[in-house]
Amino acid sequence: MAKDKKHNTEIVTKPKWFDKDSVTIPMLQILKEDGSFHKDADMPEYDKELIVKIHDTMQFIRILDERMIAAQRQGRISFYLASRGEEAESVASAAALDAGDMIMGQYREQGALAYRGFTVEQFMNQLFSNEKDLGKGRQMPVHYGCADLNFMTISSPLGTQIPQATGYAFGQKMDKTGKCTICYFGEGAASEGDFHAALNMASVYKVPVIFFCRNNGYAISTPAEGEQYAGDGIAPRGIGYGMKTIRIDGNDVFAVLKATQEARRLAVEEDEPVLIEAMSYRMSGHSTSDDPTGYRTRDEESEWQAKDPLDRLQKWMMNEGWLDKDHVEEHHAEVKAKVLAALKESEKVPVPHIDELINDVYDQPTELLKEQLEELKEHIRKYPDAYSKTSGRMD
């Protein structure tokens, strides 16, 4: 076989075309939908304590999502993004990481943050933008961040965290920290230019980053198949950029755990960037501003309901004797009570003082920022009826 040594490629004398059917990327599945393992599955590292924590965190997030959607409908918060049906992706992947690894999320990684130890009170303070919010009320709801838990603050602009993850991981490599960065995003964000720039740079510089794509079938209302891309999903793009790539069942806790454990080893021990494409489904609307009945059918939703990641894990745990209905019901009631109590307390907490708007931008607020703040205060004094109590205290 003749080869072009400069480009390390085979030489052929007749046209040889390749398309999406030339290579088919399989999907890793360890736990079947009926709650049993595939017999020949390569298992992740786990024990009862880990799986119980994953389960309880997933159940907490589902209850949090349900209660906060209800709170938004009642007008108590302005906006919410649920992760129903995708909890296994964020929680099980976070369980595979070291606590010192950096997490850069998009909109549905509250499970990863909860697994790290973010409290129900901290969730509520952020959602109500009160003075106890770590972000000082400056972000929309669900835009969490926590330096103590190595969870980078979420940004609204789509895909900005992807190149940031490459840069942060480059720093981890330079500093020889022995840590990595995981970056979550949806398949819609993979259409952004930032995605391509980030993957190319990560591969060229061999940085310890895990790109975790949640392919939930829709970019808001745009379906993946037929309208987002013509290729075989997102996974082939990783191969195109020369990085280790895997496709997994995102509703299978064990597949997510196994893939992320191996991805972290590759990233930290071999400086290999990794792309994981997790196949799942967004069972709720994109956000509380979205009505999914306008672009998908009840039959489609019912089909994916049967693949529910929490139900699937519960079936296996009950078969193993690691879980029973009493624990599920008691934990559900306990978590629901905690969420509702925290909700009631957090909405009573005052909003941040308006002066907080210009703090933390520079070491000391500049004269220009001070002038602009005074202009804002004067404007609010002039039109007090146009501003609610959530606009910031001026006392």
ROPA-32803 format. One record per residue (C-alpha): residue number from 0; x, y, z negated. Coordinates in steps of 0.05 Angstrom, whole numbers, padded with zeros to 5 digits. Layout:
N
+-----+--------+--------+--------+
|   i |      x |      y |      z |
+-----+--------+--------+--------+
| NUM |      X |      Y |      Z |
...
+-----+--------+--------+--------+
This chain:
395
+-----+--------+--------+--------+
|   i |      x |      y |      z |
+-----+--------+--------+--------+
|   0 |  00000 |  00000 |  00000 |
|   1 |  00030 |  00066 |  00022 |
|   2 |  00028 |  00123 | -00028 |
|   3 |  00041 |  00197 | -00026 |
|   4 |  00090 |  00203 | -00084 |
|   5 |  00083 |  00278 | -00091 |
|   6 |  00008 |  00273 | -00104 |
|   7 |  00009 |  00202 | -00131 |
|   8 | -00047 |  00180 | -00085 |
|   9 | -00059 |  00122 | -00038 |
|  10 | -00052 |  00137 |  00037 |
|  11 | -00106 |  00110 |  00083 |
|  12 | -00112 |  00115 |  00158 |
|  13 | -00188 |  00117 |  00164 |
|  14 | -00237 |  00164 |  00129 |
|  15 | -00258 |  00138 |  00061 |
|  16 | -00315 |  00177 |  00030 |
|  17 | -00334 |  00176 | -00044 |
|  18 | -00400 |  00197 | -00075 |
|  19 | -00438 |  00189 | -00140 |
|  20 | -00452 |  00116 | -00125 |
|  21 | -00377 |  00100 | -00119 |
|  22 | -00369 |  00100 | -00195 |
|  23 | -00425 |  00087 | -00243 |
|  24 | -00413 |  00108 | -00315 |
|  25 | -00446 |  00060 | -00365 |
|  26 | -00480 |  00080 | -00430 |
|  27 | -00454 |  00053 | -00496 |
|  28 | -00510 |  00024 | -00539 |
|  29 | -00498 | -00016 | -00603 |
|  30 | -00566 | -00013 | -00638 |
|  31 | -00624 | -00034 | -00595 |
|  32 | -00691 |  00001 | -00597 |
|  33 | -00721 | -00056 | -00638 |
|  34 | -00671 | -00043 | -00694 |
|  35 | -00624 | -00101 | -00679 |
|  36 | -00551 | -00101 | -00657 |
|  37 | -00526 | -00124 | -00590 |
|  38 | -00489 | -00189 | -00606 |
|  39 | -00423 | -00171 | -00572 |
|  40 | -00422 | -00098 | -00595 |
|  41 | -00357 | -00065 | -00617 |
|  42 | -00377 | -00037 | -00684 |
|  43 | -00357 |  00030 | -00716 |
|  44 | -00326 |  00035 | -00785 |
|  45 | -00383 |  00042 | -00835 |
|  46 | -00410 |  00021 | -00902 |
|  47 | -00476 |  00026 | -00938 |
|  48 | -00460 |  00093 | -00971 |
|  49 | -00444 |  00125 | -00904 |
|  50 | -00506 |  00099 | -00869 |
|  51 | -00552 |  00119 | -00926 |
|  52 | -00523 |  00189 | -00924 |
|  53 | -00533 |  00193 | -00849 |
|  54 | -00605 |  00169 | -00857 |
|  55 | -00621 |  00217 | -00913 |
|  56 | -00590 |  00276 | -00876 |
|  57 | -00630 |  00259 | -00813 |
|  58 | -00694 |  00255 | -00854 |
|  59 | -00678 |  00322 | -00888 |
|  60 | -00668 |  00356 | -00821 |
|  61 | -00733 |  00329 | -00793 |
|  62 | -00772 |  00355 | -00853 |
|  63 | -00735 |  00422 | -00850 |
|  64 | -00753 |  00428 | -00777 |
|  65 | -00827 |  00411 | -00789 |
|  66 | -00834 |  00460 | -00846 |
|  67 | -00798 |  00517 | -00811 |
|  68 | -00839 |  00510 | -00748 |
|  69 | -00900 |  00516 | -00792 |
|  70 | -00869 |  00577 | -00826 |
|  71 | -00858 |  00609 | -00759 |
|  72 | -00930 |  00596 | -00738 |
|  73 | -00951 |  00629 | -00803 |
|  74 | -00910 |  00691 | -00786 |
|  75 | -00861 |  00681 | -00844 |
|  76 | -00800 |  00676 | -00799 |
|  77 | -00791 |  00702 | -00728 |
|  78 | -00762 |  00643 | -00691 |
|  79 | -00740 |  00571 | -00697 |
|  80 | -00705 |  00517 | -00657 |
|  81 | -00719 |  00444 | -00677 |
|  82 | -00676 |  00383 | -00665 |
|  83 | -00730 |  00330 | -00670 |
|  84 | -00707 |  00268 | -00632 |
|  85 | -00634 |  00290 | -00630 |
|  86 | -00615 |  00284 | -00704 |
|  87 | -00571 |  00222 | -00693 |
|  88 | -00525 |  00260 | -00646 |
|  89 | -00506 |  00316 | -00695 |
|  90 | -00509 |  00277 | -00760 |
|  91 | -00473 |  00213 | -00739 |
|  92 | -00419 |  00251 | -00701 |
|  93 | -00406 |  00296 | -00761 |
|  94 | -00400 |  00233 | -00803 |
|  95 | -00343 |  00210 | -00759 |
|  96 | -00302 |  00273 | -00770 |
|  97 | -00254 |  00297 | -00824 |
|  98 | -00282 |  00353 | -00868 |
|  99 | -00225 |  00397 | -00843 |
| 100 | -00244 |  00390 | -00770 |
| 101 | -00276 |  00451 | -00738 |
| 102 | -00348 |  00447 | -00714 |
| 103 | -00373 |  00493 | -00660 |
| 104 | -00447 |  00484 | -00648 |
| 105 | -00501 |  00509 | -00602 |
| 106 | -00573 |  00510 | -00627 |
| 107 | -00589 |  00440 | -00653 |
| 108 | -00530 |  00423 | -00698 |
| 109 | -00564 |  00436 | -00765 |
| 110 | -00555 |  00362 | -00778 |
| 111 | -00479 |  00368 | -00775 |
| 112 | -00481 |  00427 | -00822 |
| 113 | -00526 |  00391 | -00871 |
| 114 | -00481 |  00330 | -00870 |
| 115 | -00423 |  00376 | -00889 |
| 116 | -00461 |  00401 | -00950 |
| 117 | -00499 |  00464 | -00929 |
| 118 | -00554 |  00469 | -00981 |
| 119 | -00628 |  00478 | -00969 |
| 120 | -00622 |  00547 | -01002 |
| 121 | -00567 |  00567 | -00953 |
| 122 | -00610 |  00545 | -00895 |
| 123 | -00668 |  00586 | -00921 |
| 124 | -00627 |  00648 | -00935 |
| 125 | -00603 |  00648 | -00863 |
| 126 | -00672 |  00636 | -00834 |
| 127 | -00701 |  00694 | -00874 |
| 128 | -00640 |  00739 | -00861 |
| 129 | -00639 |  00760 | -00934 |
| 130 | -00583 |  00790 | -00975 |
| 131 | -00558 |  00721 | -00996 |
| 132 | -00549 |  00700 | -00923 |
| 133 | -00475 |  00686 | -00909 |
| 134 | -00484 |  00724 | -00844 |
| 135 | -00514 |  00784 | -00881 |
| 136 | -00578 |  00781 | -00840 |
| 137 | -00544 |  00799 | -00774 |
| 138 | -00562 |  00737 | -00735 |
| 139 | -00626 |  00707 | -00708 |
| 140 | -00654 |  00648 | -00747 |
| 141 | -00618 |  00581 | -00735 |
| 142 | -00552 |  00617 | -00719 |
| 143 | -00516 |  00587 | -00778 |
| 144 | -00443 |  00594 | -00798 |
| 145 | -00402 |  00573 | -00858 |
| 146 | -00327 |  00583 | -00864 |
| 147 | -00322 |  00539 | -00926 |
| 148 | -00351 |  00480 | -00886 |
| 149 | -00310 |  00494 | -00822 |
| 150 | -00373 |  00509 | -00783 |
| 151 | -00364 |  00566 | -00734 |
| 152 | -00421 |  00616 | -00730 |
| 153 | -00468 |  00600 | -00673 |
| 154 | -00475 |  00650 | -00616 |
| 155 | -00537 |  00663 | -00574 |
| 156 | -00502 |  00670 | -00507 |
| 157 | -00502 |  00602 | -00474 |
| 158 | -00437 |  00563 | -00472 |
| 159 | -00390 |  00614 | -00503 |
| 160 | -00368 |  00564 | -00556 |
| 161 | -00339 |  00517 | -00504 |
| 162 | -00277 |  00556 | -00484 |
| 163 | -00272 |  00580 | -00556 |
| 164 | -00266 |  00507 | -00577 |
| 165 | -00209 |  00496 | -00528 |
| 166 | -00172 |  00556 | -00555 |
| 167 | -00184 |  00537 | -00627 |
| 168 | -00160 |  00466 | -00614 |
| 169 | -00098 |  00494 | -00579 |
| 170 | -00083 |  00530 | -00644 |
| 171 | -00093 |  00466 | -00684 |
| 172 | -00043 |  00432 | -00639 |
| 173 |  00008 |  00487 | -00645 |
| 174 |  00001 |  00488 | -00721 |
| 175 |  00005 |  00412 | -00725 |
| 176 | -00055 |  00411 | -00771 |
| 177 | -00075 |  00339 | -00756 |
| 178 | -00146 |  00365 | -00745 |
| 179 | -00190 |  00371 | -00684 |
| 180 | -00249 |  00413 | -00659 |
| 181 | -00316 |  00385 | -00638 |
| 182 | -00359 |  00428 | -00592 |
| 183 | -00433 |  00414 | -00581 |
| 184 | -00474 |  00438 | -00523 |
| 185 | -00532 |  00417 | -00479 |
| 186 | -00529 |  00393 | -00407 |
| 187 | -00558 |  00461 | -00386 |
| 188 | -00497 |  00496 | -00416 |
| 189 | -00453 |  00451 | -00374 |
| 190 | -00476 |  00492 | -00314 |
| 191 | -00441 |  00553 | -00342 |
| 192 | -00373 |  00573 | -00315 |
| 193 | -00346 |  00572 | -00386 |
| 194 | -00356 |  00496 | -00388 |
| 195 | -00311 |  00485 | -00328 |
| 196 | -00257 |  00533 | -00350 |
| 197 | -00256 |  00502 | -00419 |
| 198 | -00250 |  00430 | -00395 |
| 199 | -00196 |  00447 | -00345 |
| 200 | -00154 |  00484 | -00397 |
| 201 | -00164 |  00430 | -00449 |
| 202 | -00140 |  00376 | -00401 |
| 203 | -00081 |  00415 | -00375 |
| 204 | -00056 |  00433 | -00445 |
| 205 | -00077 |  00368 | -00478 |
| 206 | -00112 |  00398 | -00539 |
| 207 | -00148 |  00359 | -00593 |
| 208 | -00220 |  00376 | -00575 |
| 209 | -00283 |  00334 | -00570 |
| 210 | -00335 |  00362 | -00522 |
| 211 | -00402 |  00333 | -00543 |
| 212 | -00456 |  00343 | -00491 |
| 213 | -00528 |  00330 | -00515 |
| 214 | -00564 |  00312 | -00450 |
| 215 | -00635 |  00318 | -00474 |
| 216 | -00665 |  00322 | -00404 |
| 217 | -00685 |  00395 | -00402 |
| 218 | -00651 |  00463 | -00400 |
| 219 | -00711 |  00497 | -00432 |
| 220 | -00761 |  00479 | -00377 |
| 221 | -00713 |  00458 | -00321 |
| 222 | -00708 |  00382 | -00316 |
| 223 | -00639 |  00351 | -00311 |
| 224 | -00657 |  00304 | -00254 |
| 225 | -00667 |  00338 | -00188 |
| 226 | -00660 |  00411 | -00210 |
| 227 | -00597 |  00417 | -00254 |
| 228 | -00549 |  00373 | -00217 |
| 229 | -00545 |  00322 | -00161 |
| 230 | -00488 |  00280 | -00191 |
| 231 | -00489 |  00226 | -00244 |
| 232 | -00501 |  00272 | -00303 |
| 233 | -00446 |  00308 | -00341 |
| 234 | -00397 |  00251 | -00356 |
| 235 | -00365 |  00248 | -00286 |
| 236 | -00343 |  00320 | -00295 |
| 237 | -00297 |  00299 | -00351 |
| 238 | -00264 |  00248 | -00306 |
| 239 | -00258 |  00302 | -00253 |
| 240 | -00218 |  00345 | -00301 |
| 241 | -00175 |  00286 | -00321 |
| 242 | -00200 |  00273 | -00391 |
| 243 | -00224 |  00212 | -00430 |
| 244 | -00298 |  00207 | -00420 |
| 245 | -00355 |  00164 | -00448 |
| 246 | -00431 |  00162 | -00442 |
| 247 | -00471 |  00139 | -00501 |
| 248 | -00542 |  00127 | -00525 |
| 249 | -00551 |  00191 | -00566 |
| 250 | -00610 |  00160 | -00604 |
| 251 | -00565 |  00104 | -00631 |
| 252 | -00531 |  00124 | -00695 |
| 253 | -00479 |  00069 | -00688 |
| 254 | -00461 |  00086 | -00616 |
| 255 | -00452 |  00159 | -00635 |
| 256 | -00411 |  00140 | -00696 |
| 257 | -00366 |  00092 | -00657 |
| 258 | -00354 |  00139 | -00598 |
| 259 | -00338 |  00199 | -00642 |
| 260 | -00292 |  00159 | -00688 |
| 261 | -00253 |  00136 | -00627 |
| 262 | -00256 |  00206 | -00596 |
| 263 | -00226 |  00236 | -00659 |
| 264 | -00169 |  00185 | -00658 |
| 265 | -00153 |  00202 | -00586 |
| 266 | -00157 |  00277 | -00600 |
| 267 | -00115 |  00278 | -00663 |
| 268 | -00065 |  00221 | -00652 |
| 269 | -00055 |  00227 | -00577 |
| 270 | -00074 |  00300 | -00563 |
| 271 | -00126 |  00276 | -00513 |
| 272 | -00188 |  00319 | -00502 |
| 273 | -00251 |  00278 | -00497 |
| 274 | -00320 |  00288 | -00465 |
| 275 | -00379 |  00251 | -00496 |
| 276 | -00445 |  00253 | -00459 |
| 277 | -00501 |  00232 | -00507 |
| 278 | -00566 |  00214 | -00473 |
| 279 | -00627 |  00235 | -00514 |
| 280 | -00692 |  00273 | -00511 |
| 281 | -00717 |  00337 | -00542 |
| 282 | -00783 |  00316 | -00574 |
| 283 | -00802 |  00386 | -00594 |
| 284 | -00806 |  00448 | -00551 |
| 285 | -00742 |  00485 | -00534 |
| 286 | -00760 |  00535 | -00588 |
| 287 | -00822 |  00562 | -00622 |
| 288 | -00829 |  00608 | -00561 |
| 289 | -00836 |  00548 | -00514 |
| 290 | -00896 |  00505 | -00494 |
| 291 | -00868 |  00439 | -00466 |
| 292 | -00936 |  00416 | -00441 |
| 293 | -00926 |  00463 | -00382 |
| 294 | -00868 |  00422 | -00354 |
| 295 | -00871 |  00351 | -00381 |
| 296 | -00925 |  00298 | -00392 |
| 297 | -00952 |  00265 | -00454 |
| 298 | -00933 |  00198 | -00424 |
| 299 | -00861 |  00220 | -00419 |
| 300 | -00861 |  00243 | -00491 |
| 301 | -00893 |  00178 | -00514 |
| 302 | -00840 |  00138 | -00478 |
| 303 | -00785 |  00173 | -00516 |
| 304 | -00823 |  00171 | -00581 |
| 305 | -00812 |  00096 | -00580 |
| 306 | -00737 |  00110 | -00579 |
| 307 | -00739 |  00155 | -00640 |
| 308 | -00669 |  00154 | -00672 |
| 309 | -00694 |  00158 | -00744 |
| 310 | -00746 |  00103 | -00734 |
| 311 | -00693 |  00058 | -00701 |
| 312 | -00644 |  00067 | -00758 |
| 313 | -00697 |  00055 | -00810 |
| 314 | -00717 | -00011 | -00777 |
| 315 | -00645 | -00036 | -00781 |
| 316 | -00635 | -00012 | -00852 |
| 317 | -00698 | -00046 | -00876 |
| 318 | -00678 | -00110 | -00842 |
| 319 | -00611 | -00106 | -00879 |
| 320 | -00644 | -00091 | -00946 |
| 321 | -00611 | -00023 | -00948 |
| 322 | -00676 |  00015 | -00946 |
| 323 | -00749 |  00004 | -00964 |
| 324 | -00813 |  00042 | -00953 |
| 325 | -00813 |  00068 | -01025 |
| 326 | -00746 |  00103 | -01014 |
| 327 | -00769 |  00133 | -00948 |
| 328 | -00833 |  00159 | -00979 |
| 329 | -00801 |  00183 | -01044 |
| 330 | -00743 |  00217 | -01007 |
| 331 | -00792 |  00250 | -00959 |
| 332 | -00834 |  00277 | -01016 |
| 333 | -00773 |  00300 | -01055 |
| 334 | -00742 |  00336 | -00995 |
| 335 | -00808 |  00367 | -00974 |
| 336 | -00817 |  00395 | -01044 |
| 337 | -00746 |  00423 | -01044 |
| 338 | -00755 |  00455 | -00976 |
| 339 | -00821 |  00488 | -00995 |
| 340 | -00793 |  00513 | -01061 |
| 341 | -00731 |  00542 | -01028 |
| 342 | -00775 |  00574 | -00974 |
| 343 | -00818 |  00609 | -01026 |
| 344 | -00757 |  00634 | -01064 |
| 345 | -00717 |  00657 | -01003 |
| 346 | -00773 |  00699 | -00974 |
| 347 | -00776 |  00738 | -01039 |
| 348 | -00702 |  00757 | -01036 |
| 349 | -00691 |  00828 | -01010 |
| 350 | -00660 |  00839 | -00942 |
| 351 | -00588 |  00865 | -00939 |
| 352 | -00576 |  00939 | -00950 |
| 353 | -00572 |  00977 | -00885 |
| 354 | -00499 |  00996 | -00900 |
| 355 | -00481 |  00923 | -00889 |
| 356 | -00490 |  00935 | -00814 |
| 357 | -00422 |  00967 | -00808 |
| 358 | -00383 |  00928 | -00861 |
| 359 | -00336 |  00872 | -00840 |
| 360 | -00327 |  00899 | -00770 |
| 361 | -00261 |  00931 | -00788 |
| 362 | -00222 |  00931 | -00853 |
| 363 | -00254 |  00999 | -00867 |
| 364 | -00313 |  01028 | -00828 |
| 365 | -00290 |  01079 | -00777 |
| 366 | -00316 |  01150 | -00777 |
| 367 | -00354 |  01136 | -00713 |
| 368 | -00390 |  01076 | -00745 |
| 369 | -00407 |  01119 | -00805 |
| 370 | -00436 |  01173 | -00760 |
| 371 | -00477 |  01122 | -00721 |
| 372 | -00503 |  01092 | -00786 |
| 373 | -00526 |  01161 | -00811 |
| 374 | -00561 |  01173 | -00744 |
| 375 | -00597 |  01107 | -00752 |
| 376 | -00619 |  01123 | -00823 |
| 377 | -00645 |  01191 | -00801 |
| 378 | -00684 |  01158 | -00745 |
| 379 | -00716 |  01108 | -00793 |
| 380 | -00734 |  01165 | -00841 |
| 381 | -00767 |  01202 | -00783 |
| 382 | -00808 |  01142 | -00761 |
| 383 | -00818 |  01100 | -00824 |
| 384 | -00882 |  01068 | -00799 |
| 385 | -00846 |  01038 | -00739 |
| 386 | -00799 |  00997 | -00782 |
| 387 | -00816 |  00939 | -00827 |
| 388 | -00785 |  00923 | -00894 |
| 389 | -00740 |  00873 | -00858 |
| 390 | -00703 |  00929 | -00822 |
| 391 | -00655 |  00939 | -00880 |
| 392 | -00659 |  00973 | -00948 |
| 393 | -00636 |  01045 | -00953 |
| 394 | -00643 |  01053 | -01028 |
+-----+--------+--------+--------+
